[in-house]
Amino acid sequence: MKKKKPESKFVEVKCEECGNEQTVFNKPSRDVLCLVCDKVLVESTGGKGDFKIETLD
Ligand SMILES: [Zn+2]
């Protein structure tokens, strides 16, 4: 049996609109919005998310 190893993880991002920092999945199944101001932080693409903002490392 093969085991898939998708590189899915959580990353810290900072909303450029309001400065809110939150943890998001890097492969979201749907768009991820800022919890504070509803700005789209990560757009769902079916694979790796399209990050609209900077990630904190
Ligand atoms: Zn925000």
N, CA, C, O and the ligand as a Tripos MOL2 file, in Angstrom:
@<TRIPOS>MOLECULE
protein
  229   227    58     0     0
PROTEIN
NO_CHARGES

@<TRIPOS>ATOM
      1 N           0.8300   -1.2020    0.0000 N.3       1 MET1
      2 CA          0.0000    0.0000    0.0000 C.3       1 MET1
      3 C           0.8700    1.2600    0.0000 C.2       1 MET1
      4 O           1.7770    1.4130    0.8180 O.2       1 MET1
      5 N           0.5730    2.1300   -0.9140 N.am      2 LYS2
      6 CA          1.3770    3.3650   -1.0110 C.3       2 LYS2
      7 C           0.8400    4.4280   -0.0680 C.2       2 LYS2
      8 O          -0.3680    4.5900    0.1060 O.2       2 LYS2
      9 N           1.7510    5.1240    0.5150 N.am      3 LYS3
     10 CA          1.3530    6.2400    1.3710 C.3       3 LYS3
     11 C           1.7110    7.5470    0.6940 C.2       3 LYS3
     12 O           2.8610    7.7930    0.3300 O.2       3 LYS3
     13 N           0.7110    8.3600    0.5410 N.am      4 LYS4
     14 CA          0.9770    9.6810   -0.0460 C.3       4 LYS4
     15 C           1.4960   10.6110    1.0290 C.2       4 LYS4
     16 O           1.0690   10.5710    2.1820 O.2       4 LYS4
     17 N           2.4130   11.4300    0.6230 N.am      5 LYS5
     18 CA          2.9310   12.4180    1.5790 C.3       5 LYS5
     19 C           2.7370   13.8230    1.0340 C.2       5 LYS5
     20 O           3.6750   14.4410    0.5300 O.2       5 LYS5
     21 N           1.5610   14.3010    1.1350 N.am      6 PRO6
     22 CA          1.3110   15.6710    0.6720 C.3       6 PRO6
     23 C           1.9950   16.6580    1.6020 C.2       6 PRO6
     24 O           2.0040   16.4850    2.8210 O.2       6 PRO6
     25 N           2.5540   17.6710    1.0190 N.am      7 GLU7
     26 CA          3.2290   18.6760    1.8420 C.3       7 GLU7
     27 C           2.2270   19.6750    2.3730 C.2       7 GLU7
     28 O           2.2600   20.8610    2.0430 O.2       7 GLU7
     29 N           1.3510   19.1740    3.1900 N.am      8 SER8
     30 CA          0.3710   20.0730    3.7740 C.3       8 SER8
     31 C           0.8130   20.4660    5.1650 C.2       8 SER8
     32 O           1.2670   19.6390    5.9550 O.2       8 SER8
     33 N           0.6740   21.7060    5.4330 N.am      9 LYS9
     34 CA          1.0890   22.2060    6.7360 C.3       9 LYS9
     35 C           0.3670   23.5010    7.0370 C.2       9 LYS9
     36 O          -0.3410   24.0660    6.2030 O.2       9 LYS9
     37 N           0.5740   23.9430    8.2550 N.am     10 PHE10
     38 CA         -0.0110   25.2170    8.6560 C.3      10 PHE10
     39 C           1.0700   26.2930    8.6320 C.2      10 PHE10
     40 O           2.2090   26.0610    9.0350 O.2      10 PHE10
     41 N           0.7000   27.4390    8.1670 N.am     11 VAL11
     42 CA          1.6540   28.5480    8.1330 C.3      11 VAL11
     43 C           1.0320   29.7880    8.7680 C.2      11 VAL11
     44 O          -0.1820   29.9880    8.7540 O.2      11 VAL11
     45 N           1.9110   30.6020    9.3200 N.am     12 GLU12
     46 CA          1.4800   31.8520    9.9260 C.3      12 GLU12
     47 C           1.4540   32.9370    8.8570 C.2      12 GLU12
     48 O           2.4020   33.0980    8.0880 O.2      12 GLU12
     49 N           0.3660   33.6640    8.8250 N.am     13 VAL13
     50 CA          0.2860   34.7640    7.8740 C.3      13 VAL13
     51 C          -0.1510   36.0280    8.6020 C.2      13 VAL13
     52 O          -0.7110   35.9780    9.6970 O.2      13 VAL13
     53 N           0.1160   37.1450    7.9730 N.am     14 LYS14
     54 CA         -0.2880   38.4170    8.5600 C.3      14 LYS14
     55 C          -1.1040   39.1770    7.5360 C.2      14 LYS14
     56 O          -0.6540   39.4200    6.4160 O.2      14 LYS14
     57 N          -2.2830   39.5410    7.9240 N.am     15 CYS15
     58 CA         -3.1520   40.2970    7.0350 C.3      15 CYS15
     59 C          -2.5820   41.7000    6.8410 C.2      15 CYS15
     60 O          -2.2470   42.3880    7.8050 O.2      15 CYS15
     61 N          -2.4790   42.1070    5.5840 N.am     16 GLU16
     62 CA         -1.9050   43.4240    5.3280 C.3      16 GLU16
     63 C          -2.9290   44.5310    5.5220 C.2      16 GLU16
     64 O          -2.5740   45.7060    5.6140 O.2      16 GLU16
     65 N          -4.1870   44.1550    5.5830 N.am     17 GLU17
     66 CA         -5.2380   45.1510    5.7960 C.3      17 GLU17
     67 C          -5.2870   45.6140    7.2410 C.2      17 GLU17
     68 O          -5.2770   46.8110    7.5290 O.2      17 GLU17
     69 N          -5.3400   44.6410    8.1460 N.am     18 CYS18
     70 CA         -5.5810   44.9800    9.5470 C.3      18 CYS18
     71 C          -4.4660   44.5290   10.4800 C.2      18 CYS18
     72 O          -4.4980   44.8340   11.6720 O.2      18 CYS18
     73 N          -3.4780   43.8030    9.9520 N.am     19 GLY19
     74 CA         -2.3570   43.3980   10.7970 C.3      19 GLY19
     75 C          -2.6400   42.1600   11.6250 C.2      19 GLY19
     76 O          -1.8080   41.7390   12.4290 O.2      19 GLY19
     77 N          -3.8110   41.5790   11.4290 N.am     20 ASN20
     78 CA         -4.1510   40.3680   12.1660 C.3      20 ASN20
     79 C          -3.2470   39.2110   11.7390 C.2      20 ASN20
     80 O          -3.0070   38.9980   10.5510 O.2      20 ASN20
     81 N          -2.7540   38.4720   12.7290 N.am     21 GLU21
     82 CA         -1.9460   37.2960   12.4160 C.3      21 GLU21
     83 C          -2.7550   36.0510   12.7200 C.2      21 GLU21
     84 O          -3.3500   35.9340   13.7910 O.2      21 GLU21
     85 N          -2.7750   35.1330   11.7890 N.am     22 GLN22
     86 CA         -3.4860   33.8840   12.0320 C.3      22 GLN22
     87 C          -2.7960   32.7380   11.3270 C.2      22 GLN22
     88 O          -1.9880   32.9410   10.4200 O.2      22 GLN22
     89 N          -3.1250   31.5310   11.7560 N.am     23 THR23
     90 CA         -2.5260   30.3450   11.1840 C.3      23 THR23
     91 C          -3.4760   29.7630   10.1510 C.2      23 THR23
     92 O          -4.6550   29.5490   10.4310 O.2      23 THR23
     93 N          -2.9600   29.5100    8.9600 N.am     24 VAL24
     94 CA         -3.8090   28.9910    7.8900 C.3      24 VAL24
     95 C          -3.1830   27.7290    7.3020 C.2      24 VAL24
     96 O          -1.9740   27.5180    7.4010 O.2      24 VAL24
     97 N          -4.0100   26.9070    6.6970 N.am     25 PHE25
     98 CA         -3.5730   25.7050    6.0230 C.3      25 PHE25
     99 C          -3.0080   26.1040    4.6600 C.2      25 PHE25
    100 O          -3.5680   26.9700    3.9880 O.2      25 PHE25
    101 N          -1.9080   25.4820    4.2510 N.am     26 ASN26
    102 CA         -1.3010   25.9090    2.9800 C.3      26 ASN26
    103 C          -1.9810   25.2910    1.7660 C.2      26 ASN26
    104 O          -1.7050   25.6770    0.6300 O.2      26 ASN26
    105 N          -2.8690   24.3310    2.0080 N.am     27 LYS27
    106 CA         -3.6400   23.7680    0.9060 C.3      27 LYS27
    107 C          -5.1180   23.7840    1.2620 C.2      27 LYS27
    108 O          -5.7300   22.7360    1.4640 O.2      27 LYS27
    109 N          -5.6770   24.9690    1.3380 N.am     28 PRO28
    110 CA         -7.0680   25.0860    1.7740 C.3      28 PRO28
    111 C          -8.0300   24.5710    0.6980 C.2      28 PRO28
    112 O          -7.7910   24.7390   -0.4970 O.2      28 PRO28
    113 N          -9.0990   23.9530    1.1390 N.am     29 SER29
    114 CA        -10.0990   23.4610    0.1870 C.3      29 SER29
    115 C         -11.0580   24.5680   -0.2130 C.2      29 SER29
    116 O         -11.8340   24.4300   -1.1580 O.2      29 SER29
    117 N         -10.9910   25.6460    0.5100 N.am     30 ARG30
    118 CA        -11.7820   26.8240    0.1380 C.3      30 ARG30
    119 C         -11.0050   28.0720    0.5350 C.2      30 ARG30
    120 O         -10.0510   27.9940    1.3090 O.2      30 ARG30
    121 N         -11.4050   29.2010    0.0150 N.am     31 ASP31
    122 CA        -10.6810   30.4340    0.3030 C.3      31 ASP31
    123 C         -10.6190   30.6910    1.8100 C.2      31 ASP31
    124 O         -11.5780   30.4540    2.5450 O.2      31 ASP31
    125 N          -9.4830   31.1710    2.2310 N.am     32 VAL32
    126 CA         -9.3070   31.5090    3.6360 C.3      32 VAL32
    127 C          -9.4140   33.0170    3.8030 C.2      32 VAL32
    128 O          -8.6950   33.7770    3.1550 O.2      32 VAL32
    129 N         -10.3090   33.4350    4.6710 N.am     33 LEU33
    130 CA        -10.5120   34.8630    4.8980 C.3      33 LEU33
    131 C          -9.8990   35.2770    6.2220 C.2      33 LEU33
    132 O          -9.7780   34.4760    7.1490 O.2      33 LEU33
    133 N          -9.5160   36.5390    6.2940 N.am     34 CYS34
    134 CA         -9.0530   37.1030    7.5550 C.3      34 CYS34
    135 C         -10.2070   37.0480    8.5560 C.2      34 CYS34
    136 O         -11.3460   37.3870    8.2340 O.2      34 CYS34
    137 N          -9.8860   36.6130    9.7770 N.am     35 LEU35
    138 CA        -10.9270   36.4810   10.7910 C.3      35 LEU35
    139 C         -11.4360   37.8380   11.2600 C.2      35 LEU35
    140 O         -12.5240   37.9480   11.8250 O.2      35 LEU35
    141 N         -10.6320   38.8650   11.0180 N.am     36 VAL36
    142 CA        -10.9880   40.1950   11.5080 C.3      36 VAL36
    143 C         -11.6980   41.0190   10.4440 C.2      36 VAL36
    144 O         -12.7610   41.5840   10.7010 O.2      36 VAL36
    145 N         -11.1140   41.0910    9.2410 N.am     37 CYS37
    146 CA        -11.6470   42.0240    8.2510 C.3      37 CYS37
    147 C         -12.1730   41.3450    6.9800 C.2      37 CYS37
    148 O         -12.6070   42.0250    6.0500 O.2      37 CYS37
    149 N         -12.1360   40.0180    6.9360 N.am     38 ASP38
    150 CA        -12.6950   39.2720    5.8040 C.3      38 ASP38
    151 C         -11.9270   39.4220    4.4970 C.2      38 ASP38
    152 O         -12.4400   39.0740    3.4330 O.2      38 ASP38
    153 N         -10.7230   39.9290    4.5670 N.am     39 LYS39
    154 CA         -9.8890   39.9800    3.3600 C.3      39 LYS39
    155 C          -9.5020   38.5510    2.9880 C.2      39 LYS39
    156 O          -9.2730   37.7130    3.8600 O.2      39 LYS39
    157 N          -9.4320   38.2820    1.6790 N.am     40 VAL40
    158 CA         -8.9930   36.9530    1.2420 C.3      40 VAL40
    159 C          -7.4940   36.8190    1.4680 C.2      40 VAL40
    160 O          -6.6980   37.5520    0.8820 O.2      40 VAL40
    161 N          -7.1200   35.8800    2.3190 N.am     41 LEU41
    162 CA         -5.7010   35.6760    2.6230 C.3      41 LEU41
    163 C          -5.0960   34.6240    1.7100 C.2      41 LEU41
    164 O          -3.9900   34.7930    1.1970 O.2      41 LEU41
    165 N          -5.8260   33.5440    1.5130 N.am     42 VAL42
    166 CA         -5.3430   32.4640    0.6620 C.3      42 VAL42
    167 C          -6.4800   32.0120   -0.2460 C.2      42 VAL42
    168 O          -7.5800   31.7080    0.2160 O.2      42 VAL42
    169 N          -6.2000   31.9750   -1.5210 N.am     43 GLU43
    170 CA         -7.2120   31.5410   -2.4760 C.3      43 GLU43
    171 C          -7.0540   30.0580   -2.7300 C.2      43 GLU43
    172 O          -5.9440   29.5770   -2.9620 O.2      43 GLU43
    173 N          -8.1400   29.3420   -2.6880 N.am     44 SER44
    174 CA         -8.1020   27.9070   -2.9430 C.3      44 SER44
    175 C          -7.9000   27.6440   -4.4300 C.2      44 SER44
    176 O          -8.5760   28.2360   -5.2720 O.2      44 SER44
    177 N          -6.9630   26.7500   -4.7430 N.am     45 THR45
    178 CA         -6.6900   26.4450   -6.1480 C.3      45 THR45
    179 C          -6.8900   24.9680   -6.4470 C.2      45 THR45
    180 O          -6.7400   24.5360   -7.5890 O.2      45 THR45
    181 N          -7.2280   24.1980   -5.4280 N.am     46 GLY46
    182 CA         -7.3290   22.7540   -5.5960 C.3      46 GLY46
    183 C          -6.0410   22.0630   -5.1920 C.2      46 GLY46
    184 O          -6.0320   20.8680   -4.8970 O.2      46 GLY46
    185 N          -4.9710   22.8080   -5.1790 N.am     47 GLY47
    186 CA         -3.6950   22.2730   -4.6980 C.3      47 GLY47
    187 C          -3.1370   23.1980   -3.6530 C.2      47 GLY47
    188 O          -3.7900   23.5160   -2.6600 O.2      47 GLY47
    189 N          -1.9180   23.6250   -3.8950 N.am     48 LYS48
    190 CA         -1.3190   24.5670   -2.9730 C.3      48 LYS48
    191 C          -2.0510   25.9000   -3.0670 C.2      48 LYS48
    192 O          -2.3250   26.3980   -4.1580 O.2      48 LYS48
    193 N          -2.3600   26.4580   -1.9230 N.am     49 GLY49
    194 CA         -3.1120   27.6970   -1.9030 C.3      49 GLY49
    195 C          -2.3390   28.8520   -2.5070 C.2      49 GLY49
    196 O          -1.1100   28.8920   -2.4580 O.2      49 GLY49
    197 N          -3.0740   29.7840   -3.0750 N.am     50 ASP50
    198 CA         -2.4720   30.9750   -3.6520 C.3      50 ASP50
    199 C          -2.4610   32.0690   -2.5970 C.2      50 ASP50
    200 O          -3.4820   32.6990   -2.3220 O.2      50 ASP50
    201 N          -1.3030   32.2800   -2.0200 N.am     51 PHE51
    202 CA         -1.2070   33.2280   -0.9050 C.3      51 PHE51
    203 C          -1.2390   34.6720   -1.4030 C.2      51 PHE51
    204 O          -0.4390   35.0840   -2.2430 O.2      51 PHE51
    205 N          -2.1920   35.4200   -0.8520 N.am     52 LYS52
    206 CA         -2.3640   36.8110   -1.2640 C.3      52 LYS52
    207 C          -1.6010   37.7610   -0.3400 C.2      52 LYS52
    208 O          -1.5350   38.9630   -0.5940 O.2      52 LYS52
    209 N          -1.0460   37.2310    0.7000 N.am     53 ILE53
    210 CA         -0.3830   38.0590    1.6810 C.3      53 ILE53
    211 C           0.9490   37.4160    2.0800 C.2      53 ILE53
    212 O           1.2620   36.2970    1.6720 O.2      53 ILE53
    213 N           1.7100   38.1370    2.8720 N.am     54 GLU54
    214 CA          3.0100   37.6140    3.2750 C.3      54 GLU54
    215 C           2.8540   36.5250    4.3380 C.2      54 GLU54
    216 O           1.9380   36.5540    5.1600 O.2      54 GLU54
    217 N           3.7660   35.5800    4.2940 N.am     55 THR55
    218 CA          3.7750   34.5560    5.3330 C.3      55 THR55
    219 C           4.8790   34.8800    6.3220 C.2      55 THR55
    220 O           5.9270   35.4130    5.9560 O.2      55 THR55
    221 N           4.6330   34.5580    7.5560 N.am     56 LEU56
    222 CA          5.6430   34.7710    8.6020 C.3      56 LEU56
    223 C           6.4070   33.4740    8.7880 C.2      56 LEU56
    224 O           5.8120   32.4060    8.9310 O.2      56 LEU56
    225 N           7.7030   33.5710    8.7840 N.am     57 ASP57
    226 CA          8.4640   32.3310    8.9270 C.3      57 ASP57
    227 C           9.2550   32.2810   10.2090 C.2      57 ASP57
    228 O           9.9480   31.2970   10.4700 O.2      57 ASP57
    229 ZN         -7.5070   41.4750    8.1600 Zn       58 ZN58
@<TRIPOS>BOND
     1     1     2 1
     2     2     3 1
     3     3     4 2
     4     3     5 am
     5     5     6 1
     6     6     7 1
     7     7     8 2
     8     7     9 am
     9     9    10 1
    10    10    11 1
    11    11    12 2
    12    11    13 am
    13    13    14 1
    14    14    15 1
    15    15    16 2
    16    15    17 am
    17    17    18 1
    18    18    19 1
    19    19    20 2
    20    19    21 am
    21    21    22 1
    22    22    23 1
    23    23    24 2
    24    23    25 am
    25    25    26 1
    26    26    27 1
    27    27    28 2
    28    27    29 am
    29    29    30 1
    30    30    31 1
    31    31    32 2
    32    31    33 am
    33    33    34 1
    34    34    35 1
    35    35    36 2
    36    35    37 am
    37    37    38 1
    38    38    39 1
    39    39    40 2
    40    39    41 am
    41    41    42 1
    42    42    43 1
    43    43    44 2
    44    43    45 am
    45    45    46 1
    46    46    47 1
    47    47    48 2
    48    47    49 am
    49    49    50 1
    50    50    51 1
    51    51    52 2
    52    51    53 am
    53    53    54 1
    54    54    55 1
    55    55    56 2
    56    55    57 am
    57    57    58 1
    58    58    59 1
    59    59    60 2
    60    59    61 am
    61    61    62 1
    62    62    63 1
    63    63    64 2
    64    63    65 am
    65    65    66 1
    66    66    67 1
    67    67    68 2
    68    67    69 am
    69    69    70 1
    70    70    71 1
    71    71    72 2
    72    71    73 am
    73    73    74 1
    74    74    75 1
    75    75    76 2
    76    75    77 am
    77    77    78 1
    78    78    79 1
    79    79    80 2
    80    79    81 am
    81    81    82 1
    82    82    83 1
    83    83    84 2
    84    83    85 am
    85    85    86 1
    86    86    87 1
    87    87    88 2
    88    87    89 am
    89    89    90 1
    90    90    91 1
    91    91    92 2
    92    91    93 am
    93    93    94 1
    94    94    95 1
    95    95    96 2
    96    95    97 am
    97    97    98 1
    98    98    99 1
    99    99   100 2
   100    99   101 am
   101   101   102 1
   102   102   103 1
   103   103   104 2
   104   103   105 am
   105   105   106 1
   106   106   107 1
   107   107   108 2
   108   107   109 am
   109   109   110 1
   110   110   111 1
   111   111   112 2
   112   111   113 am
   113   113   114 1
   114   114   115 1
   115   115   116 2
   116   115   117 am
   117   117   118 1
   118   118   119 1
   119   119   120 2
   120   119   121 am
   121   121   122 1
   122   122   123 1
   123   123   124 2
   124   123   125 am
   125   125   126 1
   126   126   127 1
   127   127   128 2
   128   127   129 am
   129   129   130 1
   130   130   131 1
   131   131   132 2
   132   131   133 am
   133   133   134 1
   134   134   135 1
   135   135   136 2
   136   135   137 am
   137   137   138 1
   138   138   139 1
   139   139   140 2
   140   139   141 am
   141   141   142 1
   142   142   143 1
   143   143   144 2
   144   143   145 am
   145   145   146 1
   146   146   147 1
   147   147   148 2
   148   147   149 am
   149   149   150 1
   150   150   151 1
   151   151   152 2
   152   151   153 am
   153   153   154 1
   154   154   155 1
   155   155   156 2
   156   155   157 am
   157   157   158 1
   158   158   159 1
   159   159   160 2
   160   159   161 am
   161   161   162 1
   162   162   163 1
   163   163   164 2
   164   163   165 am
   165   165   166 1
   166   166   167 1
   167   167   168 2
   168   167   169 am
   169   169   170 1
   170   170   171 1
   171   171   172 2
   172   171   173 am
   173   173   174 1
   174   174   175 1
   175   175   176 2
   176   175   177 am
   177   177   178 1
   178   178   179 1
   179   179   180 2
   180   179   181 am
   181   181   182 1
   182   182   183 1
   183   183   184 2
   184   183   185 am
   185   185   186 1
   186   186   187 1
   187   187   188 2
   188   187   189 am
   189   189   190 1
   190   190   191 1
   191   191   192 2
   192   191   193 am
   193   193   194 1
   194   194   195 1
   195   195   196 2
   196   195   197 am
   197   197   198 1
   198   198   199 1
   199   199   200 2
   200   199   201 am
   201   201   202 1
   202   202   203 1
   203   203   204 2
   204   203   205 am
   205   205   206 1
   206   206   207 1
   207   207   208 2
   208   207   209 am
   209   209   210 1
   210   210   211 1
   211   211   212 2
   212   211   213 am
   213   213   214 1
   214   214   215 1
   215   215   216 2
   216   215   217 am
   217   217   218 1
   218   218   219 1
   219   219   220 2
   220   219   221 am
   221   221   222 1
   222   222   223 1
   223   223   224 2
   224   223   225 am
   225   225   226 1
   226   226   227 1
   227   227   228 2
@<TRIPOS>SUBSTRUCTURE
     1 MET1         2 RESIDUE 1 A MET
     2 LYS2         6 RESIDUE 1 A LYS
     3 LYS3        10 RESIDUE 1 A LYS
     4 LYS4        14 RESIDUE 1 A LYS
     5 LYS5        18 RESIDUE 1 A LYS
     6 PRO6        22 RESIDUE 1 A PRO
     7 GLU7        26 RESIDUE 1 A GLU
     8 SER8        30 RESIDUE 1 A SER
     9 LYS9        34 RESIDUE 1 A LYS
    10 PHE10       38 RESIDUE 1 A PHE
    11 VAL11       42 RESIDUE 1 A VAL
    12 GLU12       46 RESIDUE 1 A GLU
    13 VAL13       50 RESIDUE 1 A VAL
    14 LYS14       54 RESIDUE 1 A LYS
    15 CYS15       58 RESIDUE 1 A CYS
    16 GLU16       62 RESIDUE 1 A GLU
    17 GLU17       66 RESIDUE 1 A GLU
    18 CYS18       70 RESIDUE 1 A CYS
    19 GLY19       74 RESIDUE 1 A GLY
    20 ASN20       78 RESIDUE 1 A ASN
    21 GLU21       82 RESIDUE 1 A GLU
    22 GLN22       86 RESIDUE 1 A GLN
    23 THR23       90 RESIDUE 1 A THR
    24 VAL24       94 RESIDUE 1 A VAL
    25 PHE25       98 RESIDUE 1 A PHE
    26 ASN26      102 RESIDUE 1 A ASN
    27 LYS27      106 RESIDUE 1 A LYS
    28 PRO28      110 RESIDUE 1 A PRO
    29 SER29      114 RESIDUE 1 A SER
    30 ARG30      118 RESIDUE 1 A ARG
    31 ASP31      122 RESIDUE 1 A ASP
    32 VAL32      126 RESIDUE 1 A VAL
    33 LEU33      130 RESIDUE 1 A LEU
    34 CYS34      134 RESIDUE 1 A CYS
    35 LEU35      138 RESIDUE 1 A LEU
    36 VAL36      142 RESIDUE 1 A VAL
    37 CYS37      146 RESIDUE 1 A CYS
    38 ASP38      150 RESIDUE 1 A ASP
    39 LYS39      154 RESIDUE 1 A LYS
    40 VAL40      158 RESIDUE 1 A VAL
    41 LEU41      162 RESIDUE 1 A LEU
    42 VAL42      166 RESIDUE 1 A VAL
    43 GLU43      170 RESIDUE 1 A GLU
    44 SER44      174 RESIDUE 1 A SER
    45 THR45      178 RESIDUE 1 A THR
    46 GLY46      182 RESIDUE 1 A GLY
    47 GLY47      186 RESIDUE 1 A GLY
    48 LYS48      190 RESIDUE 1 A LYS
    49 GLY49      194 RESIDUE 1 A GLY
    50 ASP50      198 RESIDUE 1 A ASP
    51 PHE51      202 RESIDUE 1 A PHE
    52 LYS52      206 RESIDUE 1 A LYS
    53 ILE53      210 RESIDUE 1 A ILE
    54 GLU54      214 RESIDUE 1 A GLU
    55 THR55      218 RESIDUE 1 A THR
    56 LEU56      222 RESIDUE 1 A LEU
    57 ASP57      226 RESIDUE 1 A ASP
    58 ZN58       229 GROUP 0 **** ****
